[in-house]
Amino acid sequence: MAPAFSSLRHAAFFAILLLLLLTAPVLVSWTGVVDRAQVYPTMPVGTGPVSHIQREIFEDSSNLDIAFIGSSFMWSAIDAPYVQQELSRALGREAAVTVLASVWPGLDRDYAFLADLLARRRVGLVVLQFPNRNRPTRDPAAEINRVSDQPHVQAYRFFRVGDFPGAVDGLHWRGRAALYAGAVLGLPRHLLSLIRPNYTTEAAAAATLGARFEQRGHYGAPFELYRPAPLAFSAQDMIYSSGPTSWFEFHDEDMPPYQLHFAQKIAALLAEHNVPTVLLHIPQANEYDVNVVEERMNWLEATGINAQMIGVPPARMFADKTFEESMRFFASDHLNENGAMYFTRAIMPALLRIYSDDEDPG
């Protein structure tokens, strides 16, 4: 068998080239030649409203009243224009509301969105969703829609070396290595922005403020408009309290260490910026008959986050609906357009209550 290299000089040259490639993310970070504003446009438009995310984080510097941040569950669950309308009515001025979300779960992605946003804009209230329990599901994409002990599948596009000082401090070596490997993989695409700027296809998200209104029926069923008024729930009942009548139930369900690390980093980031926060329980089709708000753990204790929690037991939310009627609110385990409008109207009193208890950023 012929040797891999024809000479020692060629082997040394290859070793130097490999070392340069592997250390390039650090070298580029030191130089600061790649603008952070060029990062999100590298994400495919199918993963989320990329142009909306870019505009909200890097092009608009005005105050935000409410920012909803998360995965496709959040993306599909919030009727943001309705939130803006009701908040504007309550404030007596035009409110500013946005949804920053993309497909697949990952608290590293949520941390990146949040860190970039808070570095540039003042936010009155941040609304997040930490992962629901891993209940049985018929979702064929169940595995990719559940959090894992590794970076988000798009992390190589938005998580570059040196961008978030302290973000990986305390993270296990496997997670740090995976993030660094992603930075090596994504660097050529980021360097391309030095030759020409990244362009984003304009997303049809301006009218929806970043929200996604999915017009799909439950697992392929025909989509039909279904707009009943939700049952009325008091803000007090929907907001978590430690009393015996609380709707919330916490389970000792494992959270991948990688995700728990970033949940704790999110908590620290929000505390640093002193931003009021809500942890929102978004109902999924595979829990429609559950009589409590199931959380996989007590997030307040596990992460140290200073937040209010909002949720309605799905069985209560759909108490006056048959199974078939309830499923008309879902595209899969995700809410569809019917569900987003129904769910948002149900929780709006709790959002207004929490917002009114905090300082108006306007």
Order of alpha helices (4+ residues) and beta strands (2+ residues): alpha-alpha-beta-alpha-alpha-beta-alpha-beta-alpha-alpha-alpha-beta-alpha-beta-beta-alpha-beta-alpha-alpha-alpha
